[in-house]
Amino acid sequence: MTKPKSRFPSSSFSPYLHALLREGSEREIPVKCDNAKEAIYLRHRLNTLRSVLRKEDFPQWDEYCRAGCYIDPKNPTVLVVKPRDSVFEKKIEDAGVQLVPGGNTPPMDTKSAPSASPSDPAEDFLASLRRGPKLNDL
């Protein structure tokens, strides 16, 4: 079965949306919209772009996911794009945690990690029969 294709490819999104997510992963960017509905739609478009990038296996899609998109509760016409965990940085620093020299710890490379091959259920069953019943089973 093939993966369903996205309705729109990532190339159909404005380069400004790409830039906003990329920069928003590094710093806070407030975007003033004309009304609350437009701010909600912009947030939707940014989240849709991230989803499409992940489905297309875009090389830096994880960088785009570091940015969070939040509607400002005090002014619902403002969409704030900022690093997801930035609200905790000061609290974590106050707790005594420091970054390693050179920045954040790089994400784990899950694609190249060797995976343990799952055991065959039939072999597991036959092996349990060969072992015989356990004392707790009697």
SULDACOR-V921253 format. One line per field, one symbol per residue. phi: phi as a letter, one per 20 degrees, with the letter a starting at -180 (. if undefined). burial: + if it has 9 or more other ideal C-beta (glycine too) atoms within 8 Angstrom, else -. Layout:
phi: ???
burial: ???
This chain:
phi: .efffffcfffeeffffgfffffffdbfcededfbfffffffffffffggfffffelfgdffffffeddceffebfededdbggeffegffffffnecffgnofffffeefeffdfffffgffffffffffnfeffee
burial: -----+---+--+---++-++++++--++-+-+--+-+++-++-++++++++++-+-+--+--+--+-++++----+++++++---------+------------------------------+--------------
